[in-house]
Amino acid sequence: MSETRKSELRTSAYQAMIDLRTSGYQAMMRGDLDRAHGDFVEALALAEQVLDEDPDAVDKAQVNLAMIRVQRHEDELAERGLREVLLRSTNDDIIRLAAHCLAKVLSHKNEHEKALRFARLALDKARIIGEPLRIHAGLSLMGAVNCNRSYLDEALEYYEEALAILEANPLVEPAHQAFYWAAAMDWIGYTLVLSGRLDEGRMKLEAAYERAQQFGITDLVAEIASDLCFACLQLNRLEQARMFGEAALEIAESLALHHIRRNCYYLLGETCSRQDDPAADAHFAKLAEFYPQLPFLADFLREYDISTMINLKEFA
């Protein structure tokens, strides 16, 4: 094969990789995590072929795939290779994203000090790069890690700073701005609820819910609806809690959003229990399927309200 032909094939592969990367980001914004995952897997397969055009192609592809795996709650798969990327890369943006993903994985494992260290690295790199959306993401991550550590005041400061940067530097594409704005407002609202500022938090969550609905960001609608169910339950607004919980559960079941589905079974079970509705039994039974090692769980939850003792949301 001639060198010219080889060059043409590499150029074609490079463009295909870029197209898949772009398509993956767009799918992620829409909440289509399966499509995003597929696109990033294909992009990684092409990355080895285009190192002449982009020496960082493999590292970029690996961290993009790790990012979507974290969102799909595939932490073990996400973690593979991230530390190696951090050790070998000299690209600030790749280091930022790898540290960002690793901080989330470690936070999910409750390794909070390690998570905080990588979150700080991600924020430091974002500030070196200077791009507002990257700084927004770094601040939001610091908020998430602090929430998972139960440092709610510190978390709220980071979340509010992240939102301020987003509002001061709006994205060109309205749907992208809506995605990040609604997510940021959800984090702020839920943190306020956990802090006992229930009505203030509920209003923030309702604003986030309306924006996510307006732009059809389906998985985020489900997430915020489940958070509103929790907030309304804390306020003893049981009809509203049930409405939001059922809306979230319908989406979660249709999209196989298992963590939201699990949370909804608990929240709806508790809501129905307070309403003396026997539907509580079915919800608690569904929840118990997630915890086969706890055969007594459904019976326990029918007797005891633990809604003020738990945090159902994974922030990072």
C-alpha positions in Angstrom: 0.0 0.0 0.0 1.4 3.4 -0.9 2.2 6.0 1.7 -0.4 8.3 0.2 -3.1 5.7 0.6 -2.0 5.0 4.2 -2.2 8.7 4.9 -5.7 8.9 3.4 -6.9 6.0 5.6 -5.4 7.6 8.7 -7.2 10.8 7.9 -10.4 9.0 7.4 -10.0 7.2 10.7 -9.2 10.4 12.5 -12.3 12.2 11.2 -14.4 9.1 12.1 -13.0 9.2 15.6 -13.7 13.0 16.0 -17.3 12.4 14.7 -17.8 9.6 17.2 -16.4 11.7 20.0 -18.8 14.6 19.1 -21.8 12.2 18.8 -20.9 10.7 22.2 -20.9 14.1 23.9 -24.2 15.0 22.3 -25.8 11.7 23.4 -24.5 12.3 26.9 -26.2 15.7 26.9 -29.5 14.1 25.9 -29.2 11.6 28.6 -28.7 8.7 26.2 -25.9 7.0 28.1 -26.0 3.8 26.1 -25.5 5.6 22.8 -22.7 7.7 24.3 -21.0 4.6 25.7 -21.2 2.9 22.3 -19.7 6.0 20.5 -16.9 6.3 23.0 -16.0 2.6 22.7 -15.8 2.9 18.9 -13.7 6.1 19.3 -11.2 4.3 21.5 -10.9 1.5 18.9 -10.0 4.1 16.3 -7.6 6.0 18.5 -4.7 3.6 18.1 -4.8 4.2 14.3 -4.4 8.0 14.5 -1.5 8.6 16.9 0.4 10.4 14.1 -2.4 13.0 13.8 -3.1 13.2 17.6 -0.5 11.7 20.0 -3.0 12.1 22.8 -5.8 10.3 21.0 -5.7 7.1 23.1 -5.6 8.9 26.4 -8.5 11.2 25.4 -10.5 8.2 24.3 -9.8 6.4 27.6 -10.9 9.2 29.8 -14.0 9.9 27.7 -15.0 6.3 28.1 -14.2 6.4 31.8 -16.4 9.5 32.2 -19.5 7.8 30.7 -18.8 4.6 32.6 -18.9 6.6 35.9 -22.3 8.0 34.8 -23.5 4.4 34.1 -22.3 3.4 37.6 -19.6 1.1 36.2 -16.9 2.3 38.5 -14.6 -0.7 38.3 -14.5 -0.5 34.5 -14.1 3.3 34.7 -11.1 3.1 37.1 -9.1 0.8 34.8 -6.3 2.8 33.1 -7.0 6.1 34.7 -4.0 6.1 37.0 -1.8 5.1 34.1 -3.2 8.0 32.1 -2.4 10.4 35.0 1.2 9.1 35.2 2.0 9.3 31.5 0.1 12.3 30.2 1.5 15.8 30.1 -1.7 17.3 28.7 -3.4 19.4 31.3 -6.9 18.8 30.0 -6.5 15.0 29.9 -5.0 15.1 33.4 -8.0 17.2 34.5 -10.6 14.8 33.2 -8.8 11.7 34.4 -8.5 13.2 37.9 -12.1 14.2 37.7 -13.3 10.6 36.9 -11.0 9.1 39.5 -12.3 11.5 42.2 -15.8 10.3 41.4 -14.9 6.6 41.6 -13.1 7.1 44.9 -15.9 9.2 46.4 -18.4 6.3 45.5 -16.0 4.0 47.5 -16.2 6.5 50.5 -12.4 7.1 50.1 -13.1 10.7 50.7 -9.6 12.1 51.4 -8.2 10.5 48.2 -11.3 11.7 46.3 -10.7 15.2 47.6 -7.1 15.1 46.5 -7.9 14.2 42.9 -10.8 16.7 42.9 -8.4 19.4 43.8 -6.1 18.3 41.0 -8.9 18.5 38.5 -9.9 22.0 39.7 -6.3 23.2 39.6 -5.9 22.0 36.0 -9.2 23.6 35.0 -8.0 26.9 36.4 -4.7 26.6 34.5 -6.7 26.0 31.3 -9.0 28.9 32.2 -12.1 27.7 30.3 -15.2 28.6 32.2 -17.1 25.3 31.7 -14.1 23.3 32.9 -13.8 25.5 36.0 -17.6 25.0 36.5 -17.1 21.2 36.4 -14.2 21.3 38.8 -16.1 23.4 41.3 -19.1 21.2 41.0 -16.9 18.1 41.7 -15.5 19.8 44.8 -19.1 20.3 45.9 -20.0 16.7 45.2 -17.0 15.3 47.2 -17.7 17.6 50.1 -21.4 16.6 50.1 -20.4 12.9 50.2 -18.2 13.8 53.2 -21.3 15.5 54.8 -19.5 18.9 54.7 -22.7 20.6 53.4 -21.8 24.2 54.0 -18.5 23.8 52.1 -20.3 21.9 49.3 -22.9 24.6 48.9 -20.2 27.3 48.5 -18.6 25.3 45.7 -21.9 24.6 44.0 -23.0 28.2 44.1 -19.7 29.4 42.7 -20.0 26.8 39.9 -23.5 28.1 39.1 -22.3 31.7 39.1 -19.6 30.9 36.6 -22.0 29.1 34.3 -24.5 32.0 34.4 -21.7 34.6 33.8 -20.4 32.5 30.8 -23.5 31.0 29.1 -22.9 28.3 26.5 -23.7 29.0 22.9 -26.0 26.0 22.6 -29.2 26.6 24.7 -29.7 22.9 25.3 -26.2 22.5 26.6 -26.7 25.5 28.9 -29.9 24.1 30.1 -28.3 20.7 30.9 -25.5 22.2 33.0 -27.8 24.8 34.7 -30.5 22.3 35.7 -27.9 19.9 37.1 -26.2 22.7 39.0 -29.5 23.9 40.4 -30.5 20.3 41.4 -27.2 19.9 43.4 -27.8 23.2 45.1 -31.5 22.4 45.9 -30.8 19.0 47.2 -27.9 20.2 49.4 -30.3 22.9 50.9 -32.8 20.2 51.6 -30.2 18.1 53.4 -29.2 21.2 55.4 -32.7 21.6 56.6 -33.6 24.6 54.4 -36.5 22.6 52.9 -38.7 25.2 51.2 -35.7 27.0 49.7 -34.3 23.8 48.5 -37.7 22.7 47.0 -38.0 25.9 45.0 -34.5 25.4 43.5 -35.4 21.8 42.6 -38.6 22.9 41.0 -36.7 25.5 38.8 -34.3 22.7 37.8 -37.1 20.3 37.0 -38.9 22.8 34.8 -35.7 23.6 32.8 -34.8 19.9 32.3 -38.4 19.2 31.2 -38.4 22.1 28.8 -35.3 20.7 27.0 -36.2 17.1 27.2 -33.2 16.0 29.3 -34.9 12.8 30.3 -32.5 11.2 32.7 -32.0 14.5 34.5 -35.8 15.0 34.7 -35.9 11.6 36.5 -33.1 12.5 38.9 -34.6 15.9 39.8 -38.1 14.4 40.2 -36.7 11.8 42.7 -35.0 14.6 44.6 -38.3 16.6 44.6 -40.0 13.5 45.9 -37.5 13.4 48.8 -37.9 17.2 49.5 -41.7 17.0 49.5 -41.6 13.9 51.8 -39.5 15.9 54.3 -42.1 18.7 54.1 -44.9 16.1 54.5 -46.4 17.2 51.2 -47.4 13.7 50.4 -49.5 14.1 47.3 -46.7 16.1 45.6 -44.1 13.6 46.8 -46.1 10.8 45.3 -46.6 12.7 42.0 -42.8 13.4 41.6 -41.8 9.9 42.7 -44.1 8.2 40.2 -42.9 10.5 37.4 -39.3 9.6 38.3 -40.0 5.9 38.6 -41.7 5.8 35.2 -38.7 7.2 33.5 -36.2 5.2 35.5 -38.0 1.9 34.6 -38.1 2.8 30.9 -34.5 3.8 30.8 -33.1 1.2 33.2 -31.8 3.9 35.6 -31.4 1.4 38.4 -30.1 3.8 41.1 -33.1 6.1 40.6 -35.5 3.2 40.4 -34.1 1.9 43.7 -34.5 5.3 45.4 -38.0 5.7 44.1 -39.1 2.4 45.5 -38.0 3.6 48.9 -39.4 7.1 48.6 -42.8 5.9 47.2 -42.9 3.2 49.8 -42.4 5.7 52.6 -44.9 8.2 51.0 -47.6 5.5 50.6 -46.9 4.2 54.2 -47.6 7.7 55.6 -50.8 7.8 53.5 -51.9 4.4 54.9 -51.9 3.1 51.3 -51.2 -0.6 51.0 -49.2 0.2 47.8 -46.3 0.8 50.2 -45.9 -3.0 50.5 -45.3 -3.4 46.8 -42.7 -0.6 46.7 -40.8 -1.9 49.7 -40.9 -5.4 48.2 -39.3 -4.1 45.0 -36.7 -2.2 47.0 -35.8 -5.4 48.9 -34.9 -7.1 45.6 -31.8 -4.8 45.5 -30.7 -6.1 48.9 -31.2 -9.9 49.0 -28.8 -10.1 51.9 -31.4 -8.2 54.0 -34.5 -10.4 53.9 -36.1 -8.4 56.7 -35.8 -5.0 55.0 -39.3 -4.6 53.7 -40.8 -5.5 57.1 -38.4 -3.1 58.8 -39.3 -0.2 56.6 -43.0 -0.8 57.1 -42.4 -0.2 60.8 -39.7 2.5 60.9 -39.3 5.8 59.0 -35.6 6.4 58.3 -36.1 9.1 55.7 -34.4 11.8 57.9 -31.4 9.5 58.5 -30.3 8.7 54.9 -28.9 10.4 51.9 -30.1 8.7 48.7 -28.2 10.8 46.3 -24.8 10.0 44.9 -23.3 13.5 44.4 -20.0 12.6 42.6 
